Amino acid sequence: MIEVTHLSKNFKVIKKVKGLRSSLRTFVNPQFSNIKALDDVSFKINEGEIVGYIGPNGAGKSTTIKIMSGILVPDSGSCQIMGVTPWKNRIEHVKNIGVVFGQRTQLWWDVPVIDSFYLLKDIYKITNRDFKHNLDLLTTTLDLSQILTTPVRQLSLGQRMRCEIGASLLHNPKILFLDEPTIGLDAVSKLAVRNFIKTINKEKKVTVILTTHDMNDIEALSNRIILVGKGKILMDGSLTELKNKFSTEKIITIDYTESNEVINITGSKILTRTKERISLSIDLNKIKVSEVINLISQKFEIKDISVENRPIDEIIIDLYKEYQV
């Protein structure tokens, strides 16, 4: 489906200087430096996968997506997507892909959404039958019926993003590139977008490559993550493997009958404490969850217990620290 091999990409940028005189000198005789956006990047993605392509700002995520979508040409390396090189066979390539950039739009700003959809129908040469079928499906699943006749500039961010995703799928692409698709969305809109992505992946086998800083998106959608930093692939594995490696702690919250008795359990740290509730961070390398519960039950009359993993954001931060990105 997707095979990226030894991709490299450099950008030439003007060196910034301080002071008016130095700025004028740079304007006349600019000095350049090379920024290595991608450095020997290789990976494969199979049909039907949802892959989280993650990394800090400036890691090379968007550059990779732009190369795979045919917008940029790499300095070296190859990229084959469904047997096509994106930047060499753009017309054939775009028939198979949909692209959503959270901070860019493919919709025409001053016209109703439905007019943009009809323009995309002509651009992609979608048959009337396929267009009607896809429009009905997308309108229903993305809840677009009330906003199709509204100019794009009058839509909220959540409404616009739903329309952007709909527009990217009108031509039945096999691959969907999502670059920060839920940026700035409220909780309801995020949930709607996530559910839709999971639905098209399951029912239509659409392959999804997702780049985002929202780790909850990654946790909700991706089974596999590729970590990129300083232009290099640092890790390629499952989310479960990542959690097992870095999540050596659990958070236990216990409700009990009112008590002020002192709690001091080796291998645990009190996060919050009231007369009727306590939250503990448990180091699994030092003590088991069952042992902690047993020790607390000997001191208190327990009403309720909940056990949670460390937040995914904290795990990702640990991952960044290990690879120094």
C-alpha positions as CSV (number, residue, x, y, z in Angstrom):
1,M,0.0,0.0,0.0
2,I,2.5,2.6,1.2
3,E,6.3,2.1,1.0
4,V,8.6,5.0,2.0
5,T,12.4,4.3,1.5
6,H,15.3,6.5,2.6
7,L,13.5,9.8,2.2
8,S,15.6,12.9,2.8
9,K,14.5,16.6,2.5
10,N,16.5,19.8,3.2
11,F,15.2,23.3,3.3
12,K,17.4,26.4,2.7
13,V,16.6,29.2,5.0
14,I,18.0,32.7,5.5
15,K,20.0,33.1,8.7
16,K,18.4,35.6,11.0
17,V,20.4,38.5,12.4
18,K,19.8,41.2,15.0
19,G,20.1,44.9,14.3
20,L,19.0,47.2,11.5
21,R,22.4,47.4,9.8
22,S,22.9,43.6,9.9
23,S,19.4,43.1,8.5
24,L,20.1,45.5,5.6
25,R,23.3,43.7,4.9
26,T,21.5,40.3,4.9
27,F,18.9,41.8,2.6
28,V,21.6,42.6,0.0
29,N,23.8,39.6,0.6
30,P,21.7,36.9,2.4
31,Q,23.4,34.0,4.2
32,F,21.7,30.7,4.1
33,S,21.7,27.6,6.3
34,N,20.3,24.1,5.6
35,I,17.6,22.6,7.7
36,K,17.4,18.8,7.5
37,A,13.6,18.2,7.7
38,L,13.9,14.5,6.9
39,D,16.9,12.3,7.2
40,D,16.8,8.8,5.7
41,V,13.1,8.0,6.7
42,S,11.8,4.6,5.8
43,F,8.5,2.7,6.8
44,K,5.7,0.6,5.3
45,I,2.0,0.9,5.9
46,N,-0.5,-1.8,5.0
47,E,-4.0,-1.5,3.7
48,G,-6.6,-0.7,6.4
49,E,-4.1,0.5,9.1
50,I,-4.6,3.6,11.2
51,V,-1.2,4.9,12.0
52,G,-0.3,7.7,14.4
53,Y,2.6,9.6,12.9
54,I,3.8,11.7,16.0
55,G,6.6,13.9,17.1
56,P,7.3,17.4,18.5
57,N,7.1,20.6,16.4
58,G,9.7,20.6,13.7
59,A,10.1,16.8,13.7
60,G,9.3,16.4,10.0
61,K,5.7,15.1,10.3
62,S,4.1,17.6,7.9
63,T,7.0,17.4,5.5
64,T,6.5,13.6,5.2
65,I,2.7,14.0,4.7
66,K,3.3,16.6,2.0
67,I,5.8,14.4,0.2
68,M,3.3,11.4,0.4
69,S,0.5,13.6,-0.9
70,G,2.6,14.8,-3.8
71,I,2.9,18.5,-2.7
72,L,6.7,18.3,-2.0
73,V,9.5,16.5,-3.9
74,P,12.2,14.9,-1.7
75,D,15.9,15.5,-2.3
76,S,16.5,11.7,-2.3
77,G,14.7,8.5,-1.6
78,S,11.6,6.9,-2.9
79,C,7.9,6.8,-2.0
80,Q,5.5,4.3,-3.6
81,I,1.8,4.6,-2.8
82,M,-0.4,2.0,-4.5
83,G,2.4,1.6,-7.1
84,V,2.5,5.3,-7.9
85,T,5.2,7.9,-7.1
86,P,3.2,10.9,-5.7
87,W,5.2,13.8,-7.2
88,K,5.7,12.1,-10.6
89,N,2.1,10.9,-11.2
90,R,0.1,13.5,-9.4
91,I,-3.2,13.2,-11.4
92,E,-3.3,9.4,-10.9
93,H,-2.2,9.7,-7.3
94,V,-4.8,12.2,-6.1
95,K,-7.6,9.9,-7.2
96,N,-6.5,7.5,-4.4
97,I,-5.9,9.9,-1.6
98,G,-7.8,12.4,0.6
99,V,-6.0,15.1,2.6
100,V,-7.2,17.2,5.5
101,F,-5.0,19.8,7.0
102,G,-6.4,21.2,10.2
103,Q,-5.1,24.7,9.6
104,R,-5.8,24.8,5.8
105,T,-9.0,24.5,3.8
106,Q,-9.9,23.0,0.5
107,L,-13.4,24.6,0.6
108,W,-14.2,27.9,-1.1
109,W,-14.5,30.5,1.6
110,D,-17.4,32.6,0.4
111,V,-19.7,30.0,-1.2
112,P,-22.0,27.4,0.4
113,V,-20.5,24.1,1.3
114,I,-22.5,22.2,-1.3
115,D,-21.1,24.4,-4.1
116,S,-17.6,23.4,-3.0
117,F,-18.7,19.8,-3.1
118,Y,-20.0,20.2,-6.7
119,L,-16.7,21.9,-7.7
120,L,-14.8,18.9,-6.3
121,K,-17.1,16.6,-8.1
122,D,-16.0,18.2,-11.4
123,I,-12.3,18.3,-10.4
124,Y,-12.3,14.6,-9.6
125,K,-14.7,13.7,-12.4
126,I,-17.0,11.8,-10.0
127,T,-20.0,10.2,-11.7
128,N,-23.5,11.5,-10.8
129,R,-24.4,8.2,-9.3
130,D,-21.2,8.0,-7.1
131,F,-21.5,11.6,-6.1
132,K,-25.1,11.2,-4.9
133,H,-24.3,8.0,-3.0
134,N,-21.2,9.5,-1.3
135,L,-22.9,12.8,-0.5
136,D,-25.9,11.1,1.1
137,L,-23.6,8.8,3.1
138,L,-21.3,11.7,4.3
139,T,-24.2,14.0,5.0
140,T,-25.8,11.4,7.3
141,T,-22.6,10.1,9.1
142,L,-21.1,13.6,9.6
143,D,-24.4,15.4,10.3
144,L,-24.0,17.9,7.5
145,S,-27.6,18.3,6.4
146,Q,-28.1,21.6,8.2
147,I,-25.0,23.3,7.0
148,L,-24.6,22.3,3.4
149,T,-26.2,25.6,2.2
150,T,-24.2,27.8,4.6
151,P,-21.1,29.7,3.3
152,V,-17.9,28.3,4.7
153,R,-16.9,31.5,6.4
154,Q,-20.0,31.4,8.6
155,L,-19.3,27.9,9.9
156,S,-17.8,27.1,13.3
157,L,-14.5,25.4,13.4
158,G,-16.1,22.0,14.3
159,Q,-18.6,22.4,11.5
160,R,-15.9,23.3,9.0
161,M,-13.7,20.4,9.9
162,R,-16.6,17.9,9.4
163,C,-17.1,19.5,6.0
164,E,-13.4,19.3,5.2
165,I,-13.4,15.5,6.0
166,G,-16.5,15.1,3.9
167,A,-14.9,16.9,1.0
168,S,-11.8,14.8,1.2
169,L,-13.8,11.6,0.9
170,L,-16.2,12.4,-1.9
171,H,-14.1,10.6,-4.5
172,N,-13.8,7.4,-2.5
173,P,-10.0,7.6,-1.7
174,K,-8.2,4.5,-0.4
175,I,-5.9,6.6,1.8
176,L,-6.7,9.5,4.1
177,F,-4.0,11.8,5.4
178,L,-5.1,13.7,8.5
179,D,-2.8,16.5,9.7
180,E,-4.2,17.9,13.0
181,P,-7.8,17.1,12.1
182,T,-9.2,17.9,15.6
183,I,-7.2,21.0,16.4
184,G,-9.3,23.6,18.3
185,L,-12.5,21.4,18.3
186,D,-14.8,21.0,21.2
187,A,-15.3,17.6,22.9
188,V,-18.5,16.8,21.0
189,S,-16.9,17.6,17.6
190,K,-13.8,15.6,18.4
191,L,-15.8,12.6,19.3
192,A,-17.9,12.8,16.1
193,V,-14.7,13.1,14.0
194,R,-13.1,10.1,15.8
195,N,-16.1,7.9,15.4
196,F,-16.4,8.7,11.7
197,I,-12.7,7.9,11.1
198,K,-13.2,4.5,12.8
199,T,-16.3,3.8,10.8
200,I,-14.8,4.5,7.4
201,N,-11.7,2.5,8.4
202,K,-13.8,-0.5,9.4
203,E,-16.4,-0.5,6.7
204,K,-14.4,0.8,3.7
205,K,-10.9,-0.3,4.7
206,V,-9.6,3.3,4.3
207,T,-6.0,3.5,5.4
208,V,-5.5,6.5,7.7
209,I,-2.2,8.3,8.5
210,L,-2.8,10.7,11.4
211,T,-0.5,13.4,12.6
212,T,-1.6,15.2,15.8
213,H,-0.4,16.6,19.1
214,D,-3.6,15.4,20.7
215,M,-2.5,12.1,22.2
216,N,-6.2,11.3,23.0
217,D,-6.7,11.1,19.2
218,I,-3.8,8.7,19.0
219,E,-5.1,6.6,21.8
220,A,-8.7,6.5,20.4
221,L,-7.8,5.7,16.8
222,S,-4.3,4.3,16.3
223,N,-3.0,0.8,16.9
224,R,0.4,1.6,15.6
225,I,2.6,4.7,16.1
226,I,5.6,6.0,14.3
227,L,7.7,8.5,16.3
228,V,9.7,11.0,14.2
229,G,12.2,13.4,15.7
230,K,14.9,15.6,14.2
231,G,13.9,14.2,10.8
232,K,14.5,10.5,11.8
233,I,12.3,7.6,12.6
234,L,12.9,6.9,16.3
235,M,10.3,4.3,17.0
236,D,7.8,2.2,15.1
237,G,5.5,-0.1,17.1
238,S,2.1,-0.7,18.6
239,L,0.5,1.6,21.2
240,T,0.3,-1.4,23.6
241,E,4.1,-1.9,23.3
242,L,4.6,1.8,24.1
243,K,2.3,1.6,27.2
244,N,4.0,-1.5,28.5
245,K,7.4,0.1,28.2
246,F,6.7,3.4,29.8
247,S,3.5,2.9,31.9
248,T,5.0,1.4,35.0
249,E,2.5,3.3,37.2
250,K,-1.2,3.0,38.0
251,I,-3.4,5.5,39.6
252,I,-5.8,4.1,42.2
253,T,-8.7,6.2,43.6
254,I,-10.6,4.8,46.6
255,D,-13.8,6.0,48.3
256,Y,-14.2,4.9,51.9
257,T,-16.2,5.7,55.1
258,E,-14.9,8.9,56.6
259,S,-11.5,8.5,58.3
260,N,-8.4,10.4,59.2
261,E,-6.1,7.4,59.7
262,V,-2.6,7.8,58.3
263,I,-1.7,5.9,55.1
264,N,1.9,5.1,54.3
265,I,2.4,2.3,51.7
266,T,5.8,1.5,50.2
267,G,5.9,2.0,46.5
268,S,2.9,4.4,46.5
269,K,2.6,8.2,46.5
270,I,-0.5,10.1,47.7
271,L,-1.8,12.4,45.0
272,T,-4.9,13.8,46.7
273,R,-6.5,13.0,50.1
274,T,-9.8,13.9,51.8
275,K,-11.7,12.3,54.7
276,E,-13.6,10.1,52.3
277,R,-11.3,9.7,49.2
278,I,-7.7,9.1,48.4
279,S,-5.8,8.9,45.1
280,L,-2.5,7.1,44.9
281,S,0.2,6.7,42.3
282,I,1.5,3.1,42.4
283,D,4.9,2.1,41.2
284,L,4.3,-1.4,39.7
285,N,8.0,-2.3,40.0
286,K,7.7,-2.1,43.8
287,I,4.2,-3.2,44.6
288,K,1.1,-4.7,43.0
289,V,-2.2,-3.0,42.8
290,S,-3.9,-5.9,44.6
291,E,-1.5,-5.5,47.5
292,V,-2.3,-1.8,47.9
293,I,-6.0,-2.5,47.8
294,N,-5.6,-5.2,50.5
295,L,-3.5,-2.9,52.7
296,I,-6.1,-0.1,52.5
297,S,-9.0,-2.5,53.1
298,Q,-7.5,-3.5,56.4
299,K,-7.7,0.2,57.5
300,F,-10.8,1.5,55.9
301,E,-14.3,0.5,55.0
302,I,-14.1,0.7,51.2
303,K,-17.1,2.0,49.2
304,D,-15.6,2.2,45.7
305,I,-12.4,1.7,43.8
306,S,-11.1,2.8,40.3
307,V,-7.8,1.9,38.7
308,E,-6.4,3.9,35.8
309,N,-3.4,3.9,33.6
310,R,-1.1,6.9,33.4
311,P,-2.4,9.6,31.0
312,I,-1.2,9.0,27.5
313,D,0.3,12.5,27.4
314,E,2.7,11.7,30.2
315,I,3.8,8.5,28.5
316,I,4.5,10.4,25.3
317,I,6.5,13.0,27.2
318,D,8.6,10.1,28.6
319,L,9.1,8.8,25.1
320,Y,10.3,12.2,23.9
321,K,12.7,12.5,26.8
322,E,14.2,9.0,26.1
323,Y,14.9,10.0,22.5
324,Q,15.9,13.6,23.4
325,V,13.5,15.2,21.0
